[in-house]
C-alpha cells in the first residue's frame, strides 16, 4: 500500500489502521538516551513537588496570539 492509497479508506478504516500501526510500535521497547531519561525524571520530580504551572488551552492560544502581534 502506498500513502496516497489512504484516501480510499473510510474514516473508520483509517482509525483502525492508525490503531494497528500504533500498537505495532508501542509493543516494541523504545530506546531513550540518558539525556531524555534525565529530563523526564526532572519533569516528574517538579510535578510531584508542586512546582509546575499548568495552563488551559485558552491561555496558551491567547499567549500565542499576543506574541504573534
MOPAC internal coordinates of N, CA, C and O (Angstrom, degrees):
PM7 1SCF
backbone

  N    0.0000 0     0.00 0     0.00 0    0    0    0
  C    1.4501 1     0.00 0     0.00 0    1    0    0
  C    1.5254 1   108.85 1     0.00 0    2    1    0
  O    1.2310 1   121.08 1   -40.15 1    3    2    1
  N    1.3049 1   115.55 1   139.85 1    3    2    1
  C    1.4562 1   121.72 1   176.45 1    5    3    2
  C    1.5247 1   108.59 1  -102.64 1    6    5    3
  O    1.2310 1   120.88 1   -25.98 1    7    6    5
  N    1.3113 1   115.93 1   154.02 1    7    6    5
  C    1.4601 1   121.53 1  -178.73 1    9    7    6
  C    1.5275 1   110.93 1   -54.44 1   10    9    7
  O    1.2310 1   119.66 1   139.53 1   11   10    9
  N    1.3117 1   118.25 1   -40.47 1   11   10    9
  C    1.4700 1   120.61 1  -178.39 1   13   11   10
  C    1.5250 1   112.22 1   -63.79 1   14   13   11
  O    1.2310 1   119.72 1   158.41 1   15   14   13
  N    1.3341 1   118.13 1   -21.59 1   15   14   13
  C    1.4661 1   122.21 1   178.84 1   17   15   14
  C    1.5273 1   112.74 1   -71.13 1   18   17   15
  O    1.2310 1   119.83 1   165.05 1   19   18   17
  N    1.3167 1   117.92 1   -14.95 1   19   18   17
  C    1.4650 1   121.40 1  -178.60 1   21   19   18
  C    1.5276 1   110.81 1   -61.40 1   22   21   19
  O    1.2310 1   119.74 1   150.80 1   23   22   21
  N    1.3119 1   118.11 1   -29.20 1   23   22   21
  C    1.4636 1   121.80 1   179.94 1   25   23   22
  C    1.5338 1   112.00 1   -59.45 1   26   25   23
  O    1.2310 1   120.37 1   157.07 1   27   26   25
  N    1.3206 1   116.89 1   -22.93 1   27   26   25
  C    1.4667 1   121.20 1  -178.75 1   29   27   26
  C    1.5235 1   112.68 1   -74.47 1   30   29   27
  O    1.2310 1   120.22 1   159.13 1   31   30   29
  N    1.3369 1   117.18 1   -20.87 1   31   30   29
  C    1.4626 1   121.39 1  -175.45 1   33   31   30
  C    1.5258 1   111.47 1   -82.95 1   34   33   31
  O    1.2310 1   121.33 1   -29.18 1   35   34   33
  N    1.3201 1   115.07 1   150.82 1   35   34   33
  C    1.4680 1   120.04 1   173.32 1   37   35   34
  C    1.5273 1   108.42 1   -73.28 1   38   37   35
  O    1.2310 1   120.75 1   -12.63 1   39   38   37
  N    1.3405 1   116.18 1   167.37 1   39   38   37
  C    1.4634 1   119.14 1   178.13 1   41   39   38
  C    1.5221 1   111.25 1   -60.66 1   42   41   39
  O    1.2310 1   120.22 1   139.91 1   43   42   41
  N    1.3264 1   117.19 1   -40.09 1   43   42   41
  C    1.4663 1   120.70 1   179.29 1   45   43   42
  C    1.5247 1   110.62 1   -61.59 1   46   45   43
  O    1.2310 1   120.50 1   137.76 1   47   46   45
  N    1.3183 1   116.65 1   -42.24 1   47   46   45
  C    1.4696 1   120.22 1   179.23 1   49   47   46
  C    1.5261 1   111.36 1   -66.71 1   50   49   47
  O    1.2310 1   120.62 1   143.70 1   51   50   49
  N    1.3301 1   116.42 1   -36.30 1   51   50   49
  C    1.4656 1   120.02 1   177.79 1   53   51   50
  C    1.5251 1   111.08 1   -65.06 1   54   53   51
  O    1.2310 1   120.78 1   140.70 1   55   54   53
  N    1.3332 1   116.11 1   -39.30 1   55   54   53
  C    1.4677 1   120.16 1   178.98 1   57   55   54
  C    1.5193 1   110.14 1   -64.47 1   58   57   55
  O    1.2310 1   120.21 1   136.15 1   59   58   57
  N    1.3173 1   117.20 1   -43.85 1   59   58   57
  C    1.4726 1   121.34 1   178.74 1   61   59   58
  C    1.5234 1   110.01 1   -62.16 1   62   61   59
  O    1.2310 1   120.52 1   137.20 1   63   62   61
  N    1.3099 1   116.61 1   -42.80 1   63   62   61
  C    1.4653 1   121.32 1   178.59 1   65   63   62
  C    1.5317 1   110.66 1   -62.38 1   66   65   63
  O    1.2310 1   120.63 1   136.69 1   67   66   65
  N    1.3330 1   116.40 1   -43.31 1   67   66   65
  C    1.4658 1   120.36 1   178.78 1   69   67   66
  C    1.5238 1   110.72 1   -63.31 1   70   69   67
  O    1.2310 1   120.28 1   139.20 1   71   70   69
  N    1.3378 1   117.08 1   -40.80 1   71   70   69
  C    1.4683 1   120.50 1   178.42 1   73   71   70
  C    1.5239 1   110.89 1   -63.29 1   74   73   71
  O    1.2310 1   120.72 1   137.12 1   75   74   73
  N    1.3238 1   116.23 1   -42.88 1   75   74   73
  C    1.4620 1   119.73 1   179.26 1   77   75   74
  C    1.5189 1   111.26 1   -64.72 1   78   77   75
  O    1.2310 1   120.66 1   139.81 1   79   78   77
  N    1.3079 1   116.34 1   -40.19 1   79   78   77
  C    1.4653 1   120.76 1   177.97 1   81   79   78
  C    1.5253 1   110.37 1   -64.08 1   82   81   79
  O    1.2310 1   120.49 1   133.78 1   83   82   81
  N    1.3410 1   116.68 1   -46.22 1   83   82   81
  C    1.4626 1   120.95 1   179.17 1   85   83   82
  C    1.5208 1   110.89 1   -60.98 1   86   85   83
  O    1.2310 1   120.42 1   133.95 1   87   86   85
  N    1.3378 1   116.80 1   -46.05 1   87   86   85
  C    1.4631 1   120.44 1   179.82 1   89   87   86
  C    1.5230 1   111.86 1   -59.62 1   90   89   87
  O    1.2310 1   120.30 1   143.43 1   91   90   89
  N    1.3185 1   117.04 1   -36.57 1   91   90   89
  C    1.4618 1   119.67 1  -179.53 1   93   91   90
  C    1.5222 1   111.29 1   -68.20 1   94   93   91
  O    1.2310 1   120.35 1   150.25 1   95   94   93
  N    1.3254 1   116.94 1   -29.75 1   95   94   93
  C    1.4626 1   121.11 1   178.21 1   97   95   94
  C    1.5219 1   110.15 1   -83.37 1   98   97   95
  O    1.2310 1   120.47 1   137.64 1   99   98   97
  N    1.3230 1   116.70 1   -42.36 1   99   98   97
  C    1.4645 1   121.37 1  -174.68 1  101   99   98
  C    1.5210 1   112.46 1   -64.79 1  102  101   99
  O    1.2310 1   119.97 1   153.74 1  103  102  101
  N    1.3065 1   117.67 1   -26.26 1  103  102  101
  C    1.4620 1   120.53 1  -178.08 1  105  103  102
  C    1.5265 1   112.43 1   -75.46 1  106  105  103
  O    1.2310 1   120.66 1   162.49 1  107  106  105
  N    1.3032 1   116.35 1   -17.51 1  107  106  105
  C    1.4578 1   120.26 1  -178.46 1  109  107  106
  C    1.5182 1   110.35 1   -89.71 1  110  109  107
  O    1.2310 1   121.17 1   -31.78 1  111  110  109
  N    1.2924 1   115.38 1   148.22 1  111  110  109
  C    1.4648 1   120.70 1   176.97 1  113  111  110
  C    1.5249 1   108.69 1   -71.19 1  114  113  111
  O    1.2310 1   120.95 1   -53.64 1  115  114  113
  N    1.3217 1   115.78 1   126.36 1  115  114  113
  C    1.4522 1   120.44 1   179.95 1  117  115  114
  C    1.5253 1   108.23 1   -98.37 1  118  117  115
  O    1.2310 1   121.12 1   -52.58 1  119  118  117
  N    1.3026 1   115.46 1   127.42 1  119  118  117
  C    1.4578 1   121.56 1  -179.17 1  121  119  118
  C    1.5270 1   109.32 1   -83.82 1  122  121  119
  O    1.2310 1   120.48 1   -51.82 1  123  122  121
  N    1.3210 1   116.68 1   128.18 1  123  122  121
  C    1.4550 1   122.14 1   175.75 1  125  123  122
  C    1.5207 1   108.88 1  -115.94 1  126  125  123
  O    1.2310 1   121.47 1   -39.00 1  127  126  125
  N    1.3136 1   114.79 1   141.00 1  127  126  125
  C    1.4580 1   118.29 1   177.48 1  129  127  126
  C    1.5270 1   108.64 1   -71.35 1  130  129  127
  O    1.2310 1   120.63 1   -18.41 1  131  130  129
  N    1.3213 1   116.39 1   161.59 1  131  130  129
  C    1.4647 1   121.05 1   176.91 1  133  131  130
  C    1.5273 1   110.79 1   -60.72 1  134  133  131
  O    1.2310 1   120.70 1   144.54 1  135  134  133
  N    1.3164 1   116.26 1   -35.46 1  135  134  133
  C    1.4689 1   120.71 1   179.55 1  137  135  134
  C    1.5300 1   110.72 1   -62.35 1  138  137  135
  O    1.2310 1   120.39 1   135.78 1  139  138  137
  N    1.3152 1   116.86 1   -44.22 1  139  138  137
  C    1.4718 1   120.57 1   179.68 1  141  139  138
  C    1.5224 1   110.54 1   -69.28 1  142  141  139
  O    1.2310 1   120.30 1   138.68 1  143  142  141
  N    1.3220 1   117.04 1   -41.32 1  143  142  141
  C    1.4700 1   119.94 1   177.50 1  145  143  142
  C    1.5243 1   110.83 1   -59.41 1  146  145  143
  O    1.2310 1   120.57 1   136.24 1  147  146  145
  N    1.3210 1   116.51 1   -43.76 1  147  146  145
  C    1.4684 1   121.00 1   179.07 1  149  147  146
  C    1.5242 1   111.42 1   -62.88 1  150  149  147
  O    1.2310 1   120.63 1   138.39 1  151  150  149
  N    1.3340 1   116.39 1   -41.61 1  151  150  149
  C    1.4596 1   120.18 1   179.57 1  153  151  150
  C    1.5295 1   110.62 1   -64.83 1  154  153  151
  O    1.2310 1   120.08 1   136.93 1  155  154  153
  N    1.3173 1   117.45 1   -43.07 1  155  154  153
  C    1.4694 1   120.70 1   178.62 1  157  155  154
  C    1.5280 1   111.04 1   -64.17 1  158  157  155
  O    1.2310 1   120.57 1   138.69 1  159  158  157
  N    1.3357 1   116.52 1   -41.31 1  159  158  157
  C    1.4703 1   120.16 1   176.78 1  161  159  158
  C    1.5237 1   110.79 1   -61.77 1  162  161  159
  O    1.2310 1   120.64 1   138.98 1  163  162  161
  N    1.3247 1   116.38 1   -41.02 1  163  162  161
  C    1.4685 1   121.01 1   179.46 1  165  163  162
  C    1.5326 1   110.03 1   -63.70 1  166  165  163
  O    1.2310 1   120.36 1   135.38 1  167  166  165
  N    1.3191 1   116.91 1   -44.62 1  167  166  165
  C    1.4674 1   120.23 1   179.89 1  169  167  166
  C    1.5255 1   111.65 1   -63.01 1  170  169  167
  O    1.2310 1   120.50 1   138.14 1  171  170  169
  N    1.3264 1   116.64 1   -41.86 1  171  170  169
  C    1.4700 1   119.62 1   176.92 1  173  171  170
  C    1.5236 1   111.13 1   -62.59 1  174  173  171
  O    1.2310 1   120.82 1   140.23 1  175  174  173
  N    1.3214 1   116.04 1   -39.77 1  175  174  173
  C    1.4639 1   120.61 1  -179.35 1  177  175  174
  C    1.5251 1   111.24 1   -62.35 1  178  177  175
  O    1.2310 1   120.12 1   133.37 1  179  178  177
  N    1.3331 1   117.38 1   -46.63 1  179  178  177
  C    1.4647 1   118.52 1  -178.13 1  181  179  178
  C    1.5300 1   111.27 1   -70.18 1  182  181  179
  O    1.2310 1   119.89 1   152.46 1  183  182  181
  N    1.3192 1   117.82 1   -27.54 1  183  182  181
  C    1.4689 1   119.98 1   173.95 1  185  183  182
  C    1.5214 1   109.67 1   -66.80 1  186  185  183
  O    1.2310 1   120.87 1   132.50 1  187  186  185
  N    1.3387 1   115.95 1   -47.50 1  187  186  185
  C    1.4639 1   120.76 1  -179.26 1  189  187  186
  C    1.5240 1   111.95 1   -63.11 1  190  189  187
  O    1.2310 1   120.07 1   148.66 1  191  190  189
  N    1.3304 1   117.48 1   -31.34 1  191  190  189
  C    1.4608 1   121.95 1   179.94 1  193  191  190
  C    1.5240 1   112.09 1   -84.07 1  194  193  191
  O    1.2310 1   119.95 1   177.80 1  195  194  193
  N    1.3151 1   117.71 1    -2.20 1  195  194  193
  C    1.4600 1   121.63 1   179.44 1  197  195  194
  C    1.5187 1   113.94 1    72.25 1  198  197  195
  O    1.2310 1   120.51 1  -155.74 1  199  198  197
  N    1.3142 1   116.63 1    24.26 1  199  198  197
  C    1.4640 1   121.38 1  -177.36 1  201  199  198
  C    1.5305 1   112.70 1   -98.75 1  202  201  199
  O    1.2310 1   120.65 1  -167.44 1  203  202  201
  N    1.3098 1   116.37 1    12.56 1  203  202  201
  C    1.4527 1   120.67 1  -176.82 1  205  203  202
  C    1.5204 1   110.28 1  -105.16 1  206  205  203
  O    1.2310 1   120.70 1   -42.87 1  207  206  205
  N    1.3185 1   116.28 1   137.13 1  207  206  205
  C    1.4524 1   120.83 1   174.60 1  209  207  206
  C    1.5186 1   108.42 1   -96.69 1  210  209  207
  O    1.2310 1   121.06 1   -40.42 1  211  210  209
  N    1.3189 1   115.58 1   139.58 1  211  210  209
  C    1.4541 1   120.96 1   178.08 1  213  211  210
  C    1.5141 1   108.79 1  -113.31 1  214  213  211
  O    1.2310 1   120.62 1   -34.76 1  215  214  213
  N    1.3140 1   116.41 1   145.24 1  215  214  213
  C    1.4519 1   121.88 1  -178.64 1  217  215  214
  C    1.5234 1   109.22 1  -126.28 1  218  217  215
  O    1.2310 1   120.87 1   -37.01 1  219  218  217
  N    1.3265 1   115.93 1   142.99 1  219  218  217
  C    1.4624 1   119.91 1   176.13 1  221  219  218
  C    1.5300 1   108.07 1   -75.32 1  222  221  219
  O    1.2310 1   120.86 1   -17.04 1  223  222  221
  N    1.3100 1   115.95 1   162.96 1  223  222  221
  C    1.4554 1   120.28 1   178.63 1  225  223  222
  C    1.5329 1   109.65 1   -62.76 1  226  225  223
  O    1.2310 1   120.18 1   143.30 1  227  226  225
  N    1.3269 1   117.25 1   -36.70 1  227  226  225
  C    1.4656 1   120.03 1   177.50 1  229  227  226
  C    1.5255 1   111.19 1   -63.34 1  230  229  227
  O    1.2310 1   120.08 1   139.93 1  231  230  229
  N    1.3340 1   117.46 1   -40.07 1  231  230  229
  C    1.4692 1   120.83 1   176.76 1  233  231  230
  C    1.5285 1   110.81 1   -60.16 1  234  233  231
  O    1.2310 1   121.00 1   136.70 1  235  234  233
  N    1.3112 1   115.69 1   -43.30 1  235  234  233
  C    1.4696 1   120.64 1  -179.07 1  237  235  234
  C    1.5288 1   110.20 1   -64.86 1  238  237  235
  O    1.2310 1   120.40 1   133.87 1  239  238  237
  N    1.3336 1   116.84 1   -46.13 1  239  238  237
  C    1.4664 1   120.14 1   179.59 1  241  239  238
  C    1.5217 1   111.01 1   -61.52 1  242  241  239
  O    1.2310 1   120.18 1   136.50 1  243  242  241
  N    1.3244 1   117.27 1   -43.50 1  243  242  241
  C    1.4644 1   120.49 1   178.96 1  245  243  242
  C    1.5228 1   111.63 1   -63.41 1  246  245  243
  O    1.2310 1   120.60 1   139.81 1  247  246  245
  N    1.3112 1   116.45 1   -40.19 1  247  246  245
  C    1.4657 1   120.38 1   177.82 1  249  247  246
  C    1.5271 1   110.61 1   -62.27 1  250  249  247
  O    1.2310 1   120.62 1   135.34 1  251  250  249
  N    1.3211 1   116.41 1   -44.66 1  251  250  249
  C    1.4772 1   119.99 1   179.59 1  253  251  250
  C    1.5232 1   111.48 1   -63.41 1  254  253  251
  O    1.2310 1   120.29 1   141.28 1  255  254  253
  N    1.3261 1   117.05 1   -38.72 1  255  254  253
  C    1.4652 1   120.50 1   177.43 1  257  255  254
  C    1.5276 1   110.39 1   -62.35 1  258  257  255
  O    1.2310 1   120.78 1   138.86 1  259  258  257
  N    1.3296 1   116.12 1   -41.14 1  259  258  257
  C    1.4576 1   120.98 1  -179.03 1  261  259  258
  C    1.5281 1   112.55 1   -65.37 1  262  261  259
  O    1.2310 1   120.21 1   137.11 1  263  262  261
  N    1.3023 1   117.21 1   -42.89 1  263  262  261
  C    1.4750 1   119.24 1  -176.58 1  265  263  262
  C    1.5215 1   112.18 1   -77.00 1  266  265  263
  O    1.2310 1   120.03 1   165.64 1  267  266  265
  N    1.3370 1   117.54 1   -14.36 1  267  266  265
  C    1.4686 1   120.81 1   178.70 1  269  267  266
  C    1.5139 1   113.19 1   -90.14 1  270  269  267
  O    1.2310 1   120.14 1   175.92 1  271  270  269
  N    1.3165 1   117.33 1    -4.08 1  271  270  269
  C    1.4755 1   120.63 1  -179.64 1  273  271  270
  C    1.5087 1   110.92 1   -70.23 1  274  273  271
  O    1.2310 1   120.10 1   180.00 1  275  274  273

